[in-house]
Amino acid sequence: NFIMFRVYLCVALMFAFSACLISQSRAATQTMKTTITLEVLSCEGCARNVAAKLLEIRGVSNVKTDLKTKSATVIPKAEASLSPRQLWEAVEKAGKKPIKLQGPSGTFTSKPKM
């Protein structure tokens, strides 16, 4: 019985440790995301074009666009640090006008210098 108790205890501790690591990883990704609000984003084609331009930037893992909020949320790859200026310019290359960029480097309402 004592051996079974130790086995169950080890398994429980492994699950708890795994849950902690997953939680920390999700929290880090959430704090590293950048949200870009656009003046106009009214069709799926435009949203796909914006996402495609943002995905061309080295270090971008994923982009989610939202027509209702006229925004694009950029998720970086692990350990990547994205340039707010590059993100802003990618939206401009897609033919859209960013009006706000909010991310780990701060909040910008005009093209960032960095």
C-alpha positions in Angstrom: 0.0 0.0 0.0 2.8 2.4 0.8 4.4 1.9 -2.6 1.1 2.6 -4.3 0.7 5.7 -2.3 4.1 7.0 -3.4 3.3 6.2 -7.1 0.0 8.1 -6.9 1.7 11.0 -5.1 4.4 11.2 -7.9 1.7 11.1 -10.6 -0.3 13.8 -8.9 2.8 16.0 -8.5 3.7 15.6 -12.2 0.2 16.7 -13.2 0.3 19.7 -10.9 3.8 20.7 -12.3 2.6 20.3 -15.9 -0.5 22.4 -15.2 1.7 25.1 -13.8 4.0 25.2 -16.8 1.0 25.3 -19.2 -0.5 28.2 -17.3 2.7 30.2 -17.2 3.2 29.6 -21.0 -0.3 30.9 -21.8 0.1 33.9 -19.5 3.4 34.8 -21.2 1.8 34.6 -24.6 -1.1 36.8 -23.5 1.2 39.5 -22.2 3.4 39.4 -25.4 0.5 39.9 -27.9 0.1 43.1 -29.8 -3.3 44.5 -30.9 -3.5 46.8 -33.8 -6.7 48.8 -34.4 -7.3 49.9 -38.0 -9.3 52.9 -39.2 -11.3 50.6 -41.6 -11.5 46.8 -41.7 -14.8 45.8 -43.4 -14.3 42.6 -45.4 -12.7 39.2 -45.0 -10.5 39.7 -48.0 -8.9 42.8 -46.5 -8.5 41.0 -43.2 -6.7 38.1 -44.9 -4.4 40.6 -46.7 -3.6 42.4 -43.4 -2.9 39.0 -41.7 -0.7 37.9 -44.6 1.4 41.0 -44.4 1.9 40.7 -40.7 2.8 37.0 -41.0 5.7 38.0 -43.3 7.4 39.6 -40.4 10.1 37.4 -38.8 9.0 36.3 -35.4 5.2 36.4 -35.9 3.6 33.1 -35.0 -0.1 33.9 -35.5 -2.4 36.7 -36.5 -6.2 36.9 -35.7 -8.2 39.6 -37.3 -11.6 40.8 -36.1 -14.0 42.8 -38.4 -16.2 43.9 -35.6 -13.4 45.6 -33.6 -11.4 46.5 -36.8 -8.4 44.9 -35.2 -5.5 42.4 -35.7 -4.0 40.6 -32.8 -0.4 39.5 -33.4 1.1 36.6 -31.4 4.9 36.3 -31.5 6.9 33.1 -31.6 8.5 32.0 -28.4 11.4 34.3 -27.4 10.7 36.7 -30.3 10.6 40.4 -29.8 8.5 42.2 -32.5 9.2 45.8 -33.7 6.1 48.0 -33.3 7.3 50.0 -36.3 7.5 46.8 -38.5 4.0 45.8 -37.4 2.6 49.3 -38.2 4.3 49.3 -41.6 3.0 45.8 -42.5 -0.5 47.1 -42.0 0.2 50.1 -44.2 1.7 47.7 -46.9 -1.7 45.9 -46.8 -3.3 49.2 -47.8 -4.8 49.9 -44.4 -4.4 52.7 -41.9 -3.5 51.7 -38.3 -4.8 54.1 -35.7 -3.6 52.4 -32.5 -1.0 49.7 -31.7 -0.9 48.3 -28.2 1.7 45.7 -27.1 4.6 44.9 -24.8 6.6 48.0 -26.0 3.7 50.4 -25.2 0.8 52.0 -26.9 1.2 54.1 -30.1 -1.3 56.2 -32.0 1.2 57.2 -34.7 3.9 55.3 -36.4 6.4 54.1 -33.8 10.0 55.3 -34.1 11.4 51.8 -33.2 
